[in-house]
Amino acid sequence: MSTSDEPAEVTVTGNHGGGPAPDEPQGVGVAALVRQRVGECSPAERRVARALLADYPAAGLGTVATLAERAEVSAPTVLRFLTRLGFGGYPEFQRALRDELTERETSPLTAYRAAERTSHPPTGALARAAGNLPEAVARTLVELPQGELDAAARLLADQQLRVTAAGGRFSGLLAHYLVLHLMQVRGSSRLLPVSPVERTDMLVDVGRRDLVVLFDFRRYEEPTLALAREVTARGARVVLFTDRWLSPVAGLAEVVLPGRVESPSLYDSFVPALALVETVVAAVIDRLGPVAGTRLKAMEQAQQEFHTG
């Protein structure tokens, strides 16, 4: 059984079979493209976008008529929506989805076996890292919609909301990193524990005054999706950090922050995701203004008084 935080190497793809629209960011997944373009859509086309993201990618792997029925629109509306995204037709759109499914399921073992089959010797790790990590970080930040960053900062700076963060086997480290920063600049922030009793205690009262920040990268974890479904059903809001293919949680999240995962090894890199977390933290501090300074001062004073330094 595959899990999301068992990262694997990714190869950046450049088209959807027939080629991307001229202004389409190269290698952006279909779901991320939908979220980027949805603001340009008509109300009927936005219903198609919501239907697709609500059950992604399965909703797009059936017939045009099935997707139209899900969205309660006509088949021509679905096709107009896909044209707006830059696809030449429904078959091209479905090829892109199937290509994504293949990439999403890539594991370290699969990547290792693929590397064994290559006939040319690999370059050194340092050269590979220098070649792809800076670009992966840069493209993550360039491709991030400003509106998503602003929305994340607004929610995370709202001290009326209690923040709970959770991640997977590897991405839990990112969740912890984010919480440590939020503890210092705004308070009322916590990491969802692993222990069942502690976890239940923390979730039992989740409601409309809660903001849940989830980290979910390929290969996505079903418990994370189940958690997102439960907390949103109780009125909590969700901010999602994910990769460019978008976790299924994206259909439930109010804010989605996708990052690149190109890596010098067989494992996906969290370096771009870390850069994204630090960018969000900077935006939160900007939004908090003097409140952040007051909180930092209080934290330092408490550290001295309680001898916790």
Secondary structure, DSSP 8 states (H G I E B T S, - for coil): ---TTS---------SSS---TTS-TT--HHHHHHHHGGGS-HHHHHHHHHHHHTTTGGGSS-HHHHHHHHTS-HHHHHHHHHHHT-SSHHHHHHHHHHHHHHHT--HHHHHHHHHH-SS----HHHHHHHHHHHHHHHHHHHS-HHHHHHHHHHHH-TTSEEEEE--TTTHHHHHHHHHHHHHHT--EEE--SSHHHHHHHHTT--TTEEEEEE--SS--HHHHHHHHHHHHTT-EEEEEEETT--GGGGT-SEEEEE----SSSS---HHHHHHHHHHHHHHHHHHTHHHHHHHHHHHHHHHHTT--
